Amino acid sequence: MKKNKKPVDDLLPEYDLKSLRVRKFGPDRSSFPQHGVVLAPDVASAFPDSNSVNEALRFLMRVTKEGERVSSANINNRS
């Protein structure tokens, strides 16, 4: 007797299992991220992953801080 290698799919087509969300139970449940940010589609398409978004934001924060220092130094030199 041969065994069937591929299991028979007896689910009806209207059961879309891809849309289900997975929930954790037990002590590891708190390991889900506590917050998140949703990017607009045009912004999200500019970044391949979350690390590149973080890198770009860190660069922007660094440049902004340096710009504040430069502009306050220029104001102090004019006096």
Secondary structure, 3 states (H helix, E strand, C coil): CCCCCCCCCCCCCCCCHHHCCCCCCCHHHHHCCCCCCCCCHHHHCCCCCHHHHHHHHHHHHHHHHHHHHHHHHHHHHHC
